[in-house]
Amino acid sequence: MKIYISADIEGVTGVTHWDEADRLKPDYAEFREQMTAEVVAACEGAMQVGATEIWIKDAHASGRNLIASRLPKQTRLIRGWSGHPFSMVQELDDSFTALLMIGYHSRAGSNANPLAHTNSGKIARVSINGREASELQIHAYAAAFVGVPLVFVSGDEGICEEAGQLIPGIGSLAVKRGIGNACINLHPHLALEKISAGVQRALQEDVSRCNLTLPGKFTAEIKYKEHAIARKASFFPGAVLKGSHAVLFESQDYFEVLRLFSFVL
């Protein structure tokens, strides 16, 4: 069984402030350790049920957060950013059995995480076919584009609820609940136990329950916090300005939507 893990940090238990997600700040070291431990727990869960090869995308900020020496020998770690439109699931293809997301967080505009955002701080909202989209949805659709189901996610309560609405069969673990600028968090060690057990359950079931059917047409809308950024984004081929702060883009090919996102998010 070949498994892909995409890992972020804002949905890791304990992470509550931007300083804890910034590798240049002293608070970061503790939460880099926890991010790594949560990924290791997911790997261990997957290996318990037969995974023999696990690819991991370090998908936060610089893409250089996970402590490689802590990862199991069965893993391959993707560090940094290639610029490919698949972004947080770079190198994913139909050779993988399933996708897992660890440390994911709620979308821009959500109140479910103090660090809620979608891709960058310049974005006020992203929607696909009228539905406000998170990084999870964007990349779950990318996985569906190559026929790989997203079967498990860990992160804040908001992203777990969204995942369940998008993919009713998905396994999830909420390690935290955001309240304003605060979080109520699971104990770090308990989170590891629950992630490992949750991944095992998700992969023991028929992963086809999580197959996601892509729409036949996509209308993407991106609303920016600053009007000047929207105007610049409107020059992407096929994008049009909507009002002063948003751009619209339509395509029948989801890869073209990902191409847009790679340049304007």
Backbone hydrogen bonds in HBPLUS format (Angstrom, degrees):
<---DONOR---> <-ACCEPTOR-->    atom                        ^
c    i                          cat <-CA-CA->   ^        H-A-AA   ^      H-
h    n   atom  resd res      DA  || num        DHA   H-A  angle D-A-AA Bond
n    s   type  num  typ     dist DA aas  dist angle  dist       angle   num
A0052-THR N   A0001-MET O   2.95 MM  51  5.66 153.4  2.02 143.0 149.7     1
A0053-GLU N   A0001-MET O   3.42 MM  52  6.65 157.0  2.48 155.8 152.0     2
A0097-THR N   A0002-LYS O   2.74 MM  95  5.51 164.6  1.77 157.0 162.1     3
A0003-ILE N   A0053-GLU O   2.90 MM  50  6.36 159.6  1.94 159.9 163.4     4
A0055-TRP N   A0003-ILE O   2.87 MM  52  6.34 158.7  1.91 161.2 165.6     5
A0004-TYR N   A0098-ALA O   3.08 MM  94  6.40 163.0  2.11 159.8 164.8     6
A0100-LEU N   A0004-TYR O   2.83 MM  96  6.22 150.5  1.92 156.2 166.2     7
A0005-ILE N   A0055-TRP O   2.76 MM  50  6.17 156.9  1.81 160.0 168.0     8
A0057-LYS N   A0005-ILE O   2.79 MM  52  6.25 160.9  1.83 163.6 170.3     9
A0006-SER N   A0100-LEU O   2.92 MM  94  6.34 161.1  1.95 158.9 163.3    10
A0102-ILE N   A0006-SER O   2.95 MM  96  6.30 161.6  1.98 154.1 159.9    11
A0007-ALA N   A0057-LYS O   3.05 MM  50  6.18 173.3  2.05 171.4 169.4    12
A0059-ALA N   A0007-ALA O   2.83 MM  52  5.38 148.8  1.93 152.5 161.0    13
A0008-ASP N   A0102-ILE O   2.86 MM  94  6.30 161.7  1.89 162.6 168.3    14
A0012-VAL N   A0009-ILE O   2.98 MM   3  5.20 167.2  1.99 116.4 118.6    15
A0011-GLY N   A0103-GLY O   2.85 MM  92  3.93 138.0  2.03 127.4 117.7    16
A0015-VAL N   A0012-VAL O   3.22 MM   3  5.86 154.8  2.29 132.6 140.2    17
A0020-GLU N   A0017-HIS O   2.94 MM   3  5.54 144.8  2.07 115.5 124.9    18
A0021-ALA N   A0018-TRP O   2.98 MM   3  5.23 157.4  2.03 109.5 116.9    19
A0022-ASP N   A0019-ASP O   3.45 MM   3  5.15 166.4  2.47  97.4 101.1    20
A0025-LYS N   A0022-ASP O   2.95 MM   3  5.58 168.9  1.96 126.2 128.5    21
A0028-TYR N   A0025-LYS O   3.14 MM   3  5.69 158.2  2.19 117.5 123.8    22
A0031-PHE N   A0028-TYR O   3.00 MM   3  5.46 120.7  2.36 110.3 124.8    23
A0032-ARG N   A0028-TYR O   2.88 MM   4  6.08 143.2  2.02 158.7 170.3    24
A0033-GLU N   A0029-ALA O   3.14 MM   4  6.37 153.5  2.21 146.0 152.2    25
A0034-GLN N   A0030-GLU O   3.23 MM   4  6.59 150.0  2.32 135.1 142.7    26
A0035-MET N   A0031-PHE O   2.88 MM   4  5.99 157.2  1.93 140.0 146.4    27
A0036-THR N   A0032-ARG O   3.00 MM   4  6.18 163.2  2.03 147.0 151.3    28
A0037-ALA N   A0033-GLU O   2.91 MM   4  6.16 157.5  1.96 146.4 153.2    29
A0038-GLU N   A0034-GLN O   2.88 MM   4  6.09 154.5  1.94 151.6 157.3    30
A0039-VAL N   A0035-MET O   3.11 MM   4  6.39 153.1  2.18 146.9 153.9    31
A0040-VAL N   A0036-THR O   2.90 MM   4  6.18 159.6  1.94 152.4 158.7    32
A0041-ALA N   A0037-ALA O   2.89 MM   4  6.13 153.9  1.96 144.8 151.9    33
A0042-ALA N   A0038-GLU O   3.07 MM   4  6.33 152.0  2.15 140.3 147.2    34
A0043-CYS N   A0039-VAL O   2.91 MM   4  6.25 156.4  1.97 151.2 158.0    35
A0044-GLU N   A0040-VAL O   2.85 MM   4  6.12 160.9  1.89 154.5 159.4    36
A0045-GLY N   A0041-ALA O   2.97 MM   4  6.20 156.6  2.02 146.3 152.5    37
A0046-ALA N   A0042-ALA O   2.97 MM   4  6.21 157.7  2.02 147.4 153.4    38
A0047-MET N   A0043-CYS O   2.84 MM   4  6.10 159.8  1.88 154.9 160.6    39
A0048-GLN N   A0044-GLU O   3.01 MM   4  6.14 144.2  2.14 142.9 151.8    40
A0049-VAL N   A0046-ALA O   3.17 MM   3  5.55 143.9  2.31 104.4 113.9    41
A0051-ALA N   A0046-ALA O   3.03 MM   5  5.34 161.6  2.06 134.3 131.5    42
A0050-GLY N   A0047-MET O   3.19 MM   3  5.08 168.8  2.21 106.3 106.3    43
A0054-ILE N   A0074-GLN O   3.15 MM  20  6.15 164.1  2.18 147.7 146.5    44
A0076-ARG N   A0054-ILE O   2.83 MM  22  6.36 139.4  2.00 151.6 160.6    45
A0056-ILE N   A0076-ARG O   2.80 MM  20  6.10 161.0  1.84 169.3 171.4    46
A0078-ILE N   A0056-ILE O   2.72 MM  22  5.98 167.7  1.74 173.8 174.9    47
A0058-ASP N   A0078-ILE O   3.09 MM  20  6.10 170.4  2.10 159.7 162.3    48
A0063-GLY N   A0060-HIS O   2.73 MM   3  5.18 159.8  1.77 143.6 139.2    49
A0080-GLY N   A0063-GLY O   2.89 MM  17  4.25 159.3  1.93 107.4 114.3    50
A0070-ARG N   A0067-ILE O   3.03 MM   3  5.78 158.8  2.08 123.1 129.6    51
A0071-LEU N   A0068-ALA O   3.08 MM   3  5.51 157.8  2.13 113.8 120.6    52
A0075-THR N   A0072-PRO O   3.19 MM   3  5.82 157.7  2.24 121.0 122.5    53
A0087-SER N   A0084-HIS O   2.98 MM   3  5.75 165.1  2.00 127.3 132.0    54
A0089-VAL N   A0086-PHE O   2.92 MM   3  5.35 166.2  1.93 129.3 133.6    55
A0090-GLN N   A0087-SER O   3.16 MM   3  5.16 146.9  2.28 119.7 113.9    56
A0092-LEU N   A0089-VAL O   3.03 MM   3  5.67 154.1  2.10 143.4 144.5    57
A0096-PHE N   A0093-ASP O   3.27 MM   3  6.26 171.6  2.28 129.1 130.1    58
A0099-LEU N   A0149-PRO O   2.90 MM  50  6.03 156.6  1.96 155.2 154.7    59
A0151-VAL N   A0099-LEU O   3.02 MM  52  6.16 157.9  2.07 165.2 166.8    60
A0101-MET N   A0152-PHE O   2.95 MM  51  6.28 158.1  2.00 145.9 153.1    61
A0154-SER N   A0101-MET O   2.93 MM  53  6.43 142.9  2.07 147.4 159.3    62
A0104-TYR N   A0154-SER O   2.99 MM  50  6.28 145.4  2.12 164.1 153.3    63
A0117-HIS N   A0106-SER O   3.27 MM  11  6.68 143.4  2.41 156.9 147.7    64
A0110-SER N   A0107-ARG O   3.14 MM   3  5.66 159.2  2.18 134.3 135.5    65
A0178-GLY N   A0112-ALA O   3.21 MM  66  4.76 130.8  2.47 134.8 129.1    66
A0116-ALA N   A0113-ASN O   3.00 MM   3  5.04 156.1  2.06 121.7 118.0    67
A0120-SER N   A0118-THR O   2.77 MM   2  5.69 143.3  1.90 104.0  94.1    68
A0123-ILE N   A0120-SER O   3.43 MM   3  6.01 171.4  2.44 115.9 118.4    69
A0225-LYS N   A0122-LYS O   3.02 MM 103  5.72 163.3  2.05 154.3 154.2    70
A0124-ALA N   A0223-LYS O   2.78 MM  99  5.42 156.8  1.83 144.1 149.5    71
A0125-ARG N   A0223-LYS O   3.20 MM  98  5.09 154.3  2.27 139.0 137.0    72
A0223-LYS N   A0125-ARG O   2.81 MM  98  5.09 174.1  1.81 159.0 161.0    73
A0133-ALA N   A0126-VAL O   2.69 MM   7  5.48 168.5  1.70 144.3 148.0    74
A0127-SER N   A0221-GLU O   2.86 MM  94  5.21 156.2  1.92 153.1 158.8    75
A0221-GLU N   A0127-SER O   2.93 MM  94  5.21 161.0  1.96 145.0 149.7    76
A0128-ILE N   A0131-ARG O   2.86 MM   3  5.29 155.0  1.93 146.7 146.3    77
A0131-ARG N   A0128-ILE O   3.09 MM   3  5.29 166.6  2.11 113.8 116.2    78
A0129-ASN N   A0219-THR O   2.76 MM  90  4.93 167.9  1.78 144.6 149.0    79
A0138-ILE N   A0134-SER O   3.08 MM   4  6.33 173.0  2.08 153.9 155.8    80
A0139-HIS N   A0135-GLU O   3.07 MM   4  6.15 160.4  2.11 145.0 149.7    81
A0140-ALA N   A0136-LEU O   2.71 MM   4  5.81 142.7  1.85 151.0 162.9    82
A0141-TYR N   A0137-GLN O   2.95 MM   4  6.04 159.5  1.99 152.2 156.0    83
A0142-ALA N   A0138-ILE O   3.24 MM   4  6.51 142.3  2.39 127.6 137.9    84
A0143-ALA N   A0139-HIS O   2.95 MM   4  6.14 151.7  2.03 137.9 144.8    85
A0144-ALA N   A0140-ALA O   2.90 MM   4  6.19 154.9  1.96 144.5 151.6    86
A0145-PHE N   A0141-TYR O   2.90 MM   4  6.10 140.6  2.05 141.7 152.4    87
A0146-VAL N   A0143-ALA O   3.08 MM   3  5.47 139.7  2.25 105.3 115.5    88
A0148-VAL N   A0143-ALA O   2.87 MM   5  5.03 174.1  1.88 137.5 135.5    89
A0147-GLY N   A0144-ALA O   3.02 MM   3  4.64 159.0  2.06  96.9 103.2    90
A0171-GLY N   A0151-VAL O   2.84 MM  20  5.90 172.8  1.85 140.1 141.5    91
A0153-VAL N   A0171-GLY O   2.99 MM  18  6.55 138.6  2.16 140.8 152.8    92
A0173-LEU N   A0153-VAL O   2.95 MM  20  6.47 140.7  2.11 149.9 158.3    93
A0155-GLY N   A0173-LEU O   3.12 MM  18  6.63 151.0  2.21 158.9 162.7    94
A0175-VAL N   A0155-GLY O   2.84 MM  20  5.67 152.0  1.92 153.1 162.1    95
A0160-CYS N   A0156-ASP O   3.17 MM   4  6.46 156.0  2.23 153.0 160.2    96
A0157-GLU N   A0176-LYS O   2.99 MM  19  6.29 137.7  2.18 155.4 166.6    97
A0161-GLU N   A0157-GLU O   2.93 MM   4  6.17 154.9  1.99 152.1 158.6    98
A0162-GLU N   A0158-GLY O   3.01 MM   4  6.26 159.9  2.05 146.7 152.3    99
A0163-ALA N   A0159-ILE O   2.89 MM   4  6.02 158.1  1.94 143.8 149.9   100
A0164-GLY N   A0160-CYS O   3.07 MM   4  6.27 154.7  2.14 142.9 149.0   101
A0165-GLN N   A0161-GLU O   3.12 MM   4  6.42 144.3  2.25 144.6 153.9   102
A0165-GLN N   A0162-GLU O   3.13 MM   3  5.14 123.4  2.46  95.2 109.5   103
A0166-LEU N   A0162-GLU O   2.97 MM   4  6.23 152.0  2.05 150.9 158.8   104
A0167-ILE N   A0163-ALA O   2.75 MM   4  5.81 164.8  1.77 156.1 160.6   105
A0170-ILE N   A0167-ILE O   3.01 MM   3  5.62 173.5  2.02 131.8 133.5   106
A0186-LEU N   A0175-VAL O   2.86 MM  11  5.30 161.3  1.90 153.2 150.5   107
A0177-ARG N   A0184-ILE O   2.86 MM   7  5.17 142.0  2.00 138.5 150.8   108
A0184-ILE N   A0177-ARG O   2.84 MM   7  5.17 156.7  1.90 143.0 150.1   109
A0179-ILE N   A0182-ALA O   2.79 MM   3  5.09 169.2  1.80 138.0 140.5   110
A0182-ALA N   A0179-ILE O   2.88 MM   3  5.09 157.5  1.94 125.1 131.7   111
A0190-LEU N   A0187-HIS O   3.07 MM   3  5.26 116.5  2.49 104.5 120.1   112
A0191-ALA N   A0187-HIS O   2.95 MM   4  6.19 157.3  2.00 161.8 169.1   113
A0192-LEU N   A0188-PRO O   3.25 MM   4  6.53 150.9  2.34 141.2 147.6   114
A0193-GLU N   A0189-HIS O   3.20 MM   4  6.54 159.8  2.24 147.2 151.6   115
A0194-LYS N   A0190-LEU O   2.97 MM   4  6.19 164.3  1.99 155.3 159.3   116
A0195-ILE N   A0191-ALA O   2.86 MM   4  6.01 154.3  1.92 150.0 157.0   117
A0196-SER N   A0192-LEU O   3.07 MM   4  6.22 171.2  2.07 153.2 155.1   118
A0197-ALA N   A0193-GLU O   3.07 MM   4  6.27 164.8  2.09 147.8 152.2   119
A0198-GLY N   A0194-LYS O   2.83 MM   4  5.86 155.5  1.89 143.9 151.3   120
A0199-VAL N   A0195-ILE O   2.91 MM   4  6.08 159.4  1.95 154.8 159.1   121
A0200-GLN N   A0196-SER O   3.09 MM   4  6.31 161.1  2.13 146.4 151.8   122
A0201-ARG N   A0197-ALA O   3.05 MM   4  6.33 164.2  2.08 150.2 153.6   123
A0202-ALA N   A0198-GLY O   2.97 MM   4  6.14 162.6  2.00 147.6 152.7   124
A0203-LEU N   A0199-VAL O   2.99 MM   4  6.16 155.9  2.05 154.4 159.4   125
A0204-GLN N   A0200-GLN O   2.95 MM   4  6.04 136.1  2.15 146.7 158.6   126
A0209-ARG N   A0206-ASP O   3.10 MM   3  6.02 171.1  2.11 125.4 128.2   127
A0210-CYS N   A0207-VAL O   3.03 MM   3  5.80 166.9  2.05 121.3 125.5   128
A0211-ASN N   A0208-SER O   3.07 MM   3  5.15 167.7  2.08 110.6 111.7   129
A0218-PHE N   A0251-SER O   2.74 MM  33  5.34 159.2  1.78 158.2 165.5   130
A0251-SER N   A0218-PHE O   2.96 MM  33  5.34 152.8  2.03 147.3 155.0   131
A0220-ALA N   A0249-PHE O   2.79 MM  29  5.19 163.3  1.82 165.7 165.7   132
A0249-PHE N   A0220-ALA O   2.89 MM  29  5.19 140.8  2.04 151.0 158.4   133
A0222-ILE N   A0247-VAL O   3.00 MM  25  5.43 159.2  2.05 152.1 158.9   134
A0247-VAL N   A0222-ILE O   2.96 MM  25  5.43 147.0  2.07 141.7 151.5   135
A0224-TYR N   A0245-HIS O   2.71 MM  21  5.36 172.0  1.72 170.7 169.3   136
A0231-ARG N   A0227-HIS O   3.04 MM   4  6.35 158.1  2.09 151.5 157.0   137
A0232-LYS N   A0228-ALA O   3.11 MM   4  6.37 160.5  2.15 144.6 149.3   138
A0233-ALA N   A0229-ILE O   2.95 MM   4  6.17 162.1  1.98 149.9 154.8   139
A0234-SER N   A0230-ALA O   2.98 MM   4  6.17 137.9  2.16 146.2 157.1   140
A0234-SER N   A0231-ARG O   3.22 MM   3  5.18 130.0  2.48  93.6 106.6   141
A0235-PHE N   A0232-LYS O   3.18 MM   3  5.84 166.8  2.20 117.1 121.1   142
A0236-PHE N   A0233-ALA O   3.03 MM   3  5.72 168.6  2.04 122.5 125.0   143
A0239-ALA N   A0236-PHE O   2.93 MM   3  5.47 165.7  1.95 142.1 145.9   144
A0240-VAL N   A0248-LEU O   2.92 MM   8  5.30 152.1  1.99 145.8 154.7   145
A0248-LEU N   A0240-VAL O   2.81 MM   8  5.30 155.5  1.87 151.4 159.6   146
A0242-LYS N   A0246-ALA O   2.70 MM   4  5.04 174.4  1.71 141.0 139.1   147
A0256-GLU N   A0253-ASP O   3.01 MM   3  5.52 134.2  2.22 110.1 121.3   148
A0257-VAL N   A0254-TYR O   2.99 MM   3  4.98 121.8  2.34  95.3 110.5   149
A0258-LEU N   A0254-TYR O   2.96 MM   4  6.37 156.4  2.02 153.0 159.2   150
A0259-ARG N   A0255-PHE O   2.83 MM   4  6.12 145.6  1.95 142.0 152.4   151
A0260-LEU N   A0256-GLU O   2.99 MM   4  6.26 156.3  2.04 142.3 147.6   152
A0261-PHE N   A0257-VAL O   2.93 MM   4  6.27 164.4  1.95 152.3 156.0   153
A0262-SER N   A0258-LEU O   2.91 MM   4  6.11 150.6  1.99 146.0 153.7   154
A0263-PHE N   A0260-LEU O   3.00 MM   3  5.46 145.9  2.12 110.1 120.0   155
A0264-VAL N   A0260-LEU O   2.99 MM   4  6.18 149.7  2.08 155.2 164.9   156
A0265-LEU N   A0261-PHE O   3.08 MM   4  5.14 157.1  2.13 136.9 136.6   157
